[in-house]
Amino acid sequence: MSSHRLPTFLISAALAATVLVGIPSGVSAQVVIPTNRNALVEQNQLQQLQNQLQRQQYQQQQQIYRELDRPTQRQPQPDVPVYDKTCRMEAVGNTISRVCR
């Protein structure tokens, strides 16, 4: 090797050794192949679309929960006749009659 290439080779080897030592065992790194950049871009776009879909589904589910939690409108009270204190109900057989005085 020439005298100029030797320091470059040593620096490259030192950097490679530093990277290998810095990686703890059991941890894997994603290898990006420069010739397959389109696949990586498509994978990122797919992940973004997936995240967007999950956000939309979450928002729709929350909207359904809010609708279910809202109090329903009360049914109007039935129109029940109110009698004066002077009127009383009398049951004679199967007939109920009102007697007012």
Rosetta blueprint (number, residue, H / E / L):
1 M L
2 S L
3 S L
4 H L
5 R H
6 L H
7 P H
8 T H
9 F H
10 L H
11 I H
12 S H
13 A H
14 A H
15 L H
16 A H
17 A H
18 T H
19 V H
20 L H
21 V H
22 G H
23 I L
24 P L
25 S L
26 G L
27 V L
28 S L
29 A L
30 Q L
31 V L
32 V L
33 I L
34 P H
35 T H
36 N H
37 R H
38 N H
39 A H
40 L H
41 V H
42 E H
43 Q H
44 N H
45 Q H
46 L H
47 Q H
48 Q H
49 L H
50 Q H
51 N H
52 Q H
53 L H
54 Q H
55 R H
56 Q H
57 Q H
58 Y H
59 Q H
60 Q H
61 Q H
62 Q H
63 Q H
64 I H
65 Y H
66 R H
67 E H
68 L H
69 D H
70 R L
71 P L
72 T L
73 Q L
74 R L
75 Q L
76 P L
77 Q L
78 P L
79 D L
80 V L
81 P L
82 V L
83 Y L
84 D L
85 K L
86 T L
87 C E
88 R E
89 M E
90 E E
91 A E
92 V E
93 G L
94 N L
95 T E
96 I E
97 S E
98 R E
99 V E
100 C E
101 R L
